[in-house]
Amino acid sequence: MGGRFTFLPAVLCALVSTACGERRTFLTIATGNTGGVYYVYGGGLANLLGRWIPGVDATAEATAASVDNMKLLDARRADLAFSLADTAFDAYKGRERFANPIDIRALAVLYSNYTHLVTLEASGIESVADFRGKRVSLGAPGSGTEVIGLRLIEAAGLTTADVIQDRLGVNESAGAIKDRKIDAFVWSGGLPTSAIQDLANSPNIRMALVPCADLLPKLVDKYGPLYSRLTIPKETYKTARDTDVIGVANLLVVRADFDEELAYRITKGMFENKDDLGAVHPEARNLRLETATIGSPIPLHPGAQRYYQESGSLRDLPR
């Protein structure tokens, strides 16, 4: 896909720029783990920005995803970051895993994540409540998956003591369930997620997805309208039936002090080259002007706002 995935801190980037005698802008994009959509999407975005914006070089960094990505932005170790809307809102407000508010802004709402609850048909797990007494991976530490996994357990009337918890990324979770080391795992990601596709296509594996949309009212009641009801079609992973799950928007986020002109050009470049992004991963085809400003709980960056105003697609967002 042409993206470069070596992490290059901002300070080192500045030194490279000086040594080369060129005025270049180096951007680091914080993505997610290698088995998820963020990593693939981020690599495609890095490649696009390097080609679209003169003087810009972009790299995509594999991370634990949303929570870590917000902390990387705050520490100025990343310039752009993918995040789930609920995690971004926690960071913006300085709550849950964030000791202080992080001054961030949205460039775009990209697509929706589907909360996958993955198990085997023989596990006997048919709802989140059935996680009681089971060994379940709730997602990598510092991930948005971990955030929603813990919220689902609470919404189902369980405590963390009721579940034997592991903290694994999606690749490790898929391997662990294949080896029967865990009973189920939680993953928040786009469709399809390659690690889950590979699991579903593995010999002697009869994978199942557990519905969780029944917990939506409790999540919305406690956390606000950050969540929605989505359906994973049975064709996605060759499951026995469609599965109704919890959905949450994905955002591309920057710090509030990110250069306005560069934010404008990045946003414009994404939409004017969205076919290139769509060739990288199917979820990138869901980047649309009519939905790019809907569903974010944090304010738009002024540079992105300028592009949406010019395109006539601006919708109301928090300010």
C-alpha positions as a printed Julia matrix, in Angstrom:
319×3 Matrix{Float64}:
   0.0     0.0    0.0
   3.06    2.21  -0.08
   2.77    3.72   3.45
   5.87    3.98   5.65
   5.45    2.66   9.15
   8.64    3.65  10.97
   7.9     5.97  13.9
   9.84    9.24  13.48
   9.45   11.58  16.47
   8.82   15.25  15.78
  12.19   16.36  17.19
  14.1    13.95  15.0
  12.04   15.05  12.02
  13.1    18.64  12.59
  16.73   17.59  12.72
  16.4    15.65   9.48
  14.83   18.67   7.83
  17.68   20.94   8.93
  20.38   18.46   7.92
  18.92   18.12   4.45
  18.79   21.87   4.0
  15.15   21.69   2.96
  12.0    23.15   4.37
   9.87   20.04   4.66
   7.04   19.09   6.98
   7.17   15.65   8.56
   3.9    14.26   9.93
   3.4    11.2   12.11
  -0.01    9.49  12.02
  -0.92    7.39  15.08
  -3.01    4.43  13.88
  -3.65    1.08  15.62
  -2.39   -2.48  15.71
  -1.43   -4.27  12.54
  -4.5    -6.53  12.42
  -6.99   -3.67  12.37
  -8.32   -1.08   9.93
  -6.57    1.97  11.44
  -3.13    0.65  10.48
  -4.09   -0.02   6.87
  -6.07    3.22   6.52
  -3.25    5.2    8.13
  -0.69    3.77   5.74
  -2.83    4.76   2.78
  -3.34    8.24   4.23
   0.41    8.7    4.79
   1.08    7.71   1.21
  -1.61   10.06  -0.08
  -0.4    13.08   1.89
   3.15   12.55   0.73
   1.97   12.64  -2.87
  -0.74   15.28  -2.59
   0.84   18.04  -0.49
   4.19   19.45  -1.71
   6.89   19.45   0.96
   5.09   16.97   3.22
   6.35   13.54   4.26
   4.04   11.38   6.37
   4.61    8.17   8.29
   2.08    5.84   9.95
   2.86    4.43  13.37
   1.38    1.18  14.71
  -0.01    1.82  18.21
  -2.41    0.34  20.75
  -5.01    2.66  19.15
  -7.43    5.25  20.51
  -6.38    5.9   24.12
  -2.68    5.77  23.34
  -3.22    7.88  20.22
  -4.76   10.72  22.22
  -1.83   10.6   24.65
   0.64   10.64  21.75
  -1.05   13.78  20.41
  -0.9    15.39  23.83
   2.81   14.56  24.14
   3.45   15.88  20.6
   4.75   12.5   19.54
   2.09   12.32  16.82
   0.53   14.96  14.58
  -2.63   13.2   13.41
  -4.42   10.31  15.08
  -7.27    7.91  14.55
  -9.67    7.57  17.48
 -13.05    6.25  18.44
 -15.46    9.07  19.23
 -16.04    7.94  22.82
 -12.32    7.88  23.59
 -11.76   11.24  21.88
 -14.56   12.75  23.96
 -13.04   11.35  27.18
  -9.7    12.92  26.19
 -11.33   16.26  25.32
 -13.12   16.33  28.69
 -10.2    14.92  30.71
 -12.13   12.01  32.19
 -11.82    8.24  32.56
  -8.25    7.37  31.42
  -7.23   11.0   30.93
  -6.11   12.94  34.01
  -6.43   16.3   32.24
  -8.31   17.57  29.17
  -6.47   17.3   25.86
  -7.11   20.18  23.48
  -7.99   18.29  20.29
 -10.06   18.96  17.18
 -11.61   16.76  14.51
 -10.69   16.83  10.84
 -13.31   14.31   9.76
 -15.66   11.52  10.79
 -14.25    8.64   8.76
 -16.47    5.58   9.23
 -18.15    3.56  11.99
 -16.57    0.86  14.13
 -18.48   -2.33  14.81
 -18.13   -3.92  18.25
 -17.18   -7.52  17.5
 -17.72  -10.03  20.3
 -15.98  -13.09  18.9
 -16.33  -16.62  20.21
 -16.67  -20.21  19.0
 -20.03  -21.8   18.33
 -19.44  -24.42  21.04
 -18.63  -21.87  23.76
 -22.2   -21.42  24.98
 -21.75  -17.64  24.95
 -24.83  -15.96  23.49
 -24.77  -12.57  25.24
 -22.38  -10.34  27.17
 -23.92  -11.66  30.39
 -22.54  -15.08  29.44
 -19.02  -13.72  29.88
 -19.43  -14.49  33.58
 -16.76  -16.99  34.59
 -15.25  -17.04  31.08
 -11.78  -16.0   29.97
 -12.25  -12.99  27.7
  -9.79  -10.62  26.04
 -11.09   -7.07  26.39
  -8.6    -5.48  24.02
  -5.04   -4.19  24.22
  -4.23   -1.79  27.07
  -4.63    1.76  25.82
  -7.11    0.83  23.1
 -10.63    2.04  22.42
 -11.64   -1.62  22.39
 -10.69   -1.87  26.05
 -12.86    1.17  26.81
 -15.99   -0.23  25.21
 -15.29   -3.76  26.44
 -15.35   -2.61  30.05
 -18.46   -0.49  29.42
 -20.28   -3.45  27.91
 -19.48   -5.62  30.94
 -20.87   -2.94  33.22
 -23.98   -2.48  31.06
 -24.62   -6.24  31.22
 -24.69   -6.12  35.02
 -21.29   -7.73  35.49
 -18.24   -6.54  37.39
 -14.65   -6.94  36.28
 -14.31   -9.64  38.95
 -16.98  -11.7   37.15
 -14.8   -12.12  34.06
 -11.35  -13.68  33.74
  -9.73  -10.88  31.79
  -6.95  -10.85  29.24
  -5.67   -7.71  27.49
  -4.71   -8.7   23.95
  -4.7    -6.98  20.58
  -6.85   -8.37  17.8
  -4.11  -10.51  16.26
  -3.18  -12.02  19.61
  -6.86  -12.49  20.53
  -7.58  -14.36  17.31
  -4.59  -16.61  17.92
  -5.6   -17.24  21.53
  -9.15  -18.25  20.65
  -7.84  -20.48  17.88
  -5.62  -22.21  20.45
  -8.55  -22.38  22.93
  -6.68  -20.23  25.44
  -9.59  -17.79  25.74
 -13.35  -18.22  25.37
 -14.11  -14.93  23.61
 -12.69  -11.54  22.74
 -13.89   -8.0   22.16
 -12.76   -5.99  19.15
 -13.94   -2.59  17.96
 -13.12   -2.23  14.29
 -14.31   -1.72  10.75
 -15.58   -4.32   8.29
 -13.92   -6.52   7.49
 -11.14   -6.81  10.08
  -8.45   -8.99   8.55
  -7.49  -10.81  11.76
 -11.11  -11.91  12.27
 -11.48  -12.85   8.62
  -8.43  -15.08   8.95
  -9.88  -16.67  12.09
 -13.23  -17.33  10.4
 -11.44  -19.01   7.48
  -9.2   -21.18   9.67
  -9.59  -24.98   9.43
 -11.56  -26.63  12.25
 -12.85  -23.27  13.53
 -16.57  -22.54  13.77
 -16.56  -18.89  14.73
 -19.6   -17.04  16.08
 -20.37  -13.39  16.81
 -22.29  -12.43  19.95
 -24.98   -9.71  19.64
 -24.74   -6.74  22.0
 -27.14   -4.11  20.57
 -29.56   -4.82  23.44
 -27.15   -2.91  25.71
 -27.34    0.27  23.61
 -29.95    2.06  25.79
 -27.8     1.64  28.91
 -24.69    2.94  27.17
 -26.51    5.96  25.74
 -28.14    6.66  29.09
 -24.77    6.82  30.86
 -22.42    8.17  28.2
 -24.67   10.12  25.84
 -25.38    9.66  22.12
 -21.91    8.36  21.24
 -23.16    4.91  20.3
 -25.5     3.5   17.66
 -26.98    0.2   16.51
 -25.22   -1.5   13.59
 -25.46   -4.9   11.95
 -22.58   -7.14  10.89
 -23.91   -9.03   7.85
 -23.42  -12.79   8.01
 -21.5   -12.67   4.74
 -18.71  -10.59   6.33
 -17.25  -13.48   8.31
 -19.42  -16.36   7.07
 -21.37  -16.56  10.33
 -24.71  -18.31  10.71
 -26.72  -15.09  10.96
 -26.54  -11.29  10.89
 -25.39   -9.86  14.22
 -26.72   -6.65  15.78
 -23.95   -4.8   17.63
 -22.91   -1.45  19.08
 -21.42    1.08  16.68
 -19.23    4.12  17.36
 -17.8     6.7   14.96
 -14.12    6.92  14.03
 -12.45   10.31  13.85
  -9.26   11.74  12.4
  -7.99   14.06  15.13
  -5.28   16.72  15.54
  -4.26   19.1   18.31
  -6.12   22.4   18.45
  -2.93   24.29  17.57
  -2.26   22.25  14.42
  -1.46   24.53  11.49
  -4.72   25.76   9.96
  -3.56   25.81   6.35
  -2.13   22.3    6.62
  -5.35   21.03   8.23
  -7.27   22.52   5.32
  -5.03   20.87   2.74
  -5.12   17.49   4.46
  -8.91   17.55   4.62
  -9.22   18.71   1.03
  -6.71   16.1   -0.12
  -8.58   13.25   1.54
 -11.83   14.08  -0.21
 -10.36   14.96  -3.58
  -8.44   11.67  -3.58
 -10.9     9.47  -1.73
 -10.89    6.85  -4.49
  -7.22    6.27  -3.73
  -8.04    5.78  -0.05
 -10.92    3.48  -0.94
  -8.52    1.24  -2.81
  -6.56    0.73   0.43
  -9.44   -0.62   2.55
 -13.23   -0.94   2.02
 -13.98    1.22   5.09
 -12.18    4.15   3.46
 -14.94    4.17   0.84
 -17.27    5.39   3.6
 -15.53    8.78   3.68
 -18.3    11.1    2.52
 -18.81   14.84   2.66
 -22.4    14.42   3.79
 -21.36   12.49   6.92
 -17.85   13.83   7.63
 -19.07   16.41  10.16
 -21.82   14.32  11.76
 -21.24   12.21  14.85
 -18.17   13.86  16.34
 -18.49   14.97  19.98
 -15.49   17.3   19.68
 -15.19   20.56  17.71
 -13.93   20.79  14.16
 -10.48   22.18  13.49
 -10.79   25.6   11.76
  -8.81   24.36   8.74
 -11.18   21.45   8.22
 -14.16   23.7    8.86
 -12.99   26.02   6.07
 -12.93   23.15   3.61
 -16.42   21.96   4.59
 -17.79   25.49   4.3
 -16.3    25.82   0.81
 -17.8    22.48  -0.2
 -21.23   23.38   1.21
 -21.28   20.32   3.47
 -20.82   21.82   6.94
 -22.99   20.38   9.69
 -23.26   21.58  13.27
 -20.56   20.25  15.61
 -19.62   21.17  19.17
 -17.63   24.41  19.35
